[in-house]
Amino acid sequence: MDLLWISVLESVLFGAIGLALALVSFFVMDMMTPGHLGKQLAKDQNTALAIVVGSGILGTCIIIAAAIHG
């Protein structure tokens, strides 16, 4: 039973680390691009930008998952 709780704790910890790194990657993309990404995504509803940002975050998440999985 202890092994189960350790596995659950590791999963939650690695999930939190993965989400934090995905958030950091969004802020890095925000700094690298002209303008404010949040404003352009939410207020201006820039679909092309949403696709680019989404694919960038997805690519980052795939790399993070592969690194965590080993």
Contacts in CASP RR format, 6 or more apart in sequence:
PFRMAT RR
TARGET T0000
AUTHOR 0000-0000-0000
METHOD contacts of the structure
MODEL  1
MDLLWISVLESVLFGAIGLALALVSFFVMDMMTPGHLGKQLAKDQNTALA
IVVGSGILGTCIIIAAAIHG
14 68 0 8 1.000
15 68 0 8 1.000
17 64 0 8 1.000
17 68 0 8 1.000
18 61 0 8 1.000
18 64 0 8 1.000
18 65 0 8 1.000
18 68 0 8 1.000
21 60 0 8 1.000
21 64 0 8 1.000
22 57 0 8 1.000
22 60 0 8 1.000
22 61 0 8 1.000
22 64 0 8 1.000
25 56 0 8 1.000
25 57 0 8 1.000
25 60 0 8 1.000
26 37 0 8 1.000
26 53 0 8 1.000
26 57 0 8 1.000
29 37 0 8 1.000
29 53 0 8 1.000
29 56 0 8 1.000
29 57 0 8 1.000
30 36 0 8 1.000
30 37 0 8 1.000
30 38 0 8 1.000
37 49 0 8 1.000
37 53 0 8 1.000
40 46 0 8 1.000
40 49 0 8 1.000
41 49 0 8 1.000
41 50 0 8 1.000
41 53 0 8 1.000
END
